[in-house]
Amino acid sequence: MTNVPQLTAPPSAPEPRESSRWSLRRILIVSVGGFFALLLLLFLLALLIATASDVEGAAEVVRLIRDMVIIFLALEGALIILSLAVLILQIARLIAMVQTEIKPILENTQETVKTAKGTVEFMSANLTQPVIRTGGFLAALIVFVENLIGLRRAVRRGQQANEAADEAHF
């Protein structure tokens, strides 16, 4: 048997994999599902309390749960407001850092680029172009001299050939 190379498709780019099992979409679905499950559980608990005990006792338990939820929501609101305040302070610090540290660095970089551009233009005008012109002139001069020497040799060969031809006639 002969070994015949088989044509295979070139390797394709690897499939992008998620960085972890928990993508943002999965976390959102689980969170919303958990929230609705909690609401359903609370509804069933309230229904069980209402049917299993007297109405006045159930009303007291529901009021207690309601008051606890209100307190929890108030604490959560305070925590959200505190988090927003911290976020605003961090953004203010970031803006101050950009203005005091990054802006001068960018200005220095722009100045350096302008200086480098001026240096390149100066070197081009005062060094590179004269060297190129001088090199071109010398190359043309060498070609001219070589052609001149070549013409003299050709003329000498022609004269020698004429003299040899004249001697052959006599």
N, C-alpha and C positions, 0 to 999 in steps of 0.2 A: 504494500500500500504506500501511496505517496502522501506526504503531509501537505495538504492544501490549506492555506490560511483561510479561515472563515471570516467573512465580513461581519462585523458587529457594529452596532450603533455607537457613536462616540458617547462617552460618559456625560450624562446630563448633570445639571446643577443639582445638588442635594435638595430634597424637599425641605422647606423651612419648617423647623420643629418649634413647638411652643417651648418657652423657657421653663415651664413647669406644667404640672397637671392642671393647676388651677388658673385658667385663663380668666380674663375680666368678664367675659360673657357667662362662664360657668358660675363665677362668684355672684354675679347679679341674679342669675336664675335661682340659685340656692337661697340667696337673701330674700328675694320676693316670695319664693315658695315658703320659706320659714315664717315670714311675716303673716302670710295668709293662714298658715297652719296654726300659728299662735292665736290669731283672731278666732278661728274656728274652735280651738280648744277653750278659749275664754267664753265663747258663746255657749258651748256645751256645758261648761262648768256652771255658768249662771243659770242655765236651764235646769240642771241637776239640783242646784241649791234651791231654786224656786219650787220645784216639784217635790223635793224630799223633805222640806221643812215648812214651817209656817211662813206666811208672807211677811209679817213684821220682822221676823228674825232674818229672813233673806234680804229684806230691804236694808237692814243695818249692815249686813256683810257687803252688799253691793255698794252702799255709801262709803264704807271703809276702803274697798278696792278702788272706787272712783277717786277718793281723796288721795290715795297712794299714787295713782296714775297721774293725777294733777301735779303732785309734788315732784314725781319723777320727770314729767315733761318740763316743769319749771327749772329743775336742776340741769336738764339737758339743754334747755334754751340758754341758760347762763354759761354752760360749757361751750356752746356754739359761739356765743358772743365773745367769750374769752379767746377762743381759737381764732376768730376773725381779727381781734385786736393784735394778737401775736403775728398773724399773717401780714397785716398792714405794717407793723413795725419792721418785719423782715424785708418787705418790699422797699420801705423807706431806706433801710440800711444798704440794700442792693443798689438803689439809685445813687446814694451818696458815694458808694464805692466806685461805681462807674464814672461818676463825675470827678472824683479825686484821684483815682489810680489809673484807670484804663484810658481815659481821655488824654492825659499827658503822654502816656506810652504811645498812643496812636499819633499824636502830634510829633513826637520824637521820630517815629518811624517815617512819617511823611517828610520831615526835614532831611533825614538820612537819604531817602530815595531821591529827593531833589538834588542833594549834594553829589550823590553818585551819578546822576544824570548829567550834571554839569561837568564832572570829571571826565566822563566818557566823551562828551562833546569836545572838551578841550583837548584830550588826547587824540581824538580823531582828527581835529583840525590842525594841531601843531606837531604831531608825531607820525601818525599812521599815514596820512595822505602824502606828506613829503617823502617818507620812506618808499611808499609805493611808486610815486612819480620818479624818484631817483632810480629805483630798481628797474622800472620800465625803460627809462632813458639808457641805463647801462646795458640792458638786454638788447635794445635797438642798436646801440653803438657796437656791441660785440657782433651782432648779425651783419651790420654794415661792414665792419673790418673783415669778417670771414668772407663775405661776398667780394670785397675788394681784393683780398688775397687770392680767392678763387678765380677772379677775372685775370689777374696777373699770371697765374699758372696757365690758364687757358691760352692767354696771348703768347706766352713762352712756348708752349707746346705747338701752337700754330706756327710760330716763327721757326722752330726746329723742324717741323714737318715741311715747311716751305724750303728751308735750306737743304734738307735731305732730298727734296724733289728737284731742286736746282742742280745739285751735284750729280744726281742720277741722269740728268739730261745731257751733261757735258761729257 
